[in-house]
Amino acid sequence: MTRLLVFDFDGLILDTEAPAFEAWCEIYAEHGCTLDPGLWAANIGTDDTFDPCRHLETLLERPIDAAAVRARRAARVAELIARQEALPGVRDYVDTARRLGLGLAVASSSDRAWVCGHLERLGLLAHFDVVRTSDDVARVKPDPALYRAALDAAGVAATEAVAFEDSPNGIRAAKAAGLPCVAVPNGVTAALDFTAADLHLPSLAALPLPVLLATLASLQPGGGRAPR
């Protein structure tokens, strides 16, 4: 029986992924270069294993003022994200979970100030019983530590929780912690491999939460997945 829903944050609750990618694409274009979407998307859901400034320097074969570029990019990302609302279906899932008496948690590889600041802006922070971020663990996704920390804080077993993720790194983390996982890709991650997920939805708005929970309950280990 499901007692807890555990959400990723970036790209799942709020579309921070598209603005982050768009801002770098603008900077690359200013330098006459192109940022490969696949290269960017492969690093989503984990810590900063890809450094766009160093990559841009490699393409240009010369150094750039990395500090200035990062500052401009951060300002542009903030501008773009400030226009974003919660992704489709998120508020319905939160409201339905509360009505059903389910706990709510966030497990994010981003830092606490980032996650809680945006949740507060969206008016969602008070609805979450547990928030675990990079500040709480030594290793972020795809390591399962974030999910284990969220489960421990909520006092819930992995088999009593469901994870919602928009990236393969997040799915690996959730599955390694023993949680069933629902993939909800966004525009940046849609082309990645989500076969490890138990269900695959185009958005949370595509399937009401009670139907999703019933579908998950009906699946046998290694069984079929919802239609794309």
Steps between C-alpha positions, in 0.01 A plus 500: 500500500638841403555743788747749352558676169859614441553762230812611326502880470679639193309414186233309692330755726639810328649526153844625592663272242388684185604845631839365612561348157362803313730739688809296412386469138477879479856535633634234264329673207663831594834324454399339171460155656218251567433307820407139419162423668602138556820599678305731729210261565727210597612693808153595625399366840846484651764750616699719265704237314492708181659848495364704206767768542782250461317334212457839329868574547581165338279584201651848469855381567555801724413609856190703586410712804322211672397701807332766288331242278364307798368821659320601180362151458375487863318832456339379177391171657344685793312724257365203304408287802315788667244471219441129561205348684481149644497242222165353385340264749729584791246697700230239434731224624589698812135578578387142434781355710394716792136400456604133499714543811829431320831654604696719261877532465758656271834333422716733292865516396477880516568693819241581767489876438421442132233237558327658798519849351313393189252282692424800720451724196257245355311472828583129526764478772254463788345194335821295514572305818862429404753680279838339445762666279872497426552668838387179673712232333860434402404374151210608281316309228553252344611391849192392703598703809245777440212255475616308804523826695147596398364159599679511836366848574146395412522168684377314193630183334611514137219266399249746646623795292492606134766714331439746217799585280578679174849355438672161475741604779205559729335174403819308577513664843138418580523141382827443688321616816223247433220736391272449202555794267284695257684676216360840404743643242511866405595665172872473572504137619227351279743323264691320778462136602223449757459124467605447863189679625189309603269745323560768239270805478519800265400717798336462839187647345471192277383265777312574825692399811250231615516335157879514502520340845257226395704437185824472697337262745389275215845470347708198580880536540643536152154534353363732237499876495233753429461603137704801396 
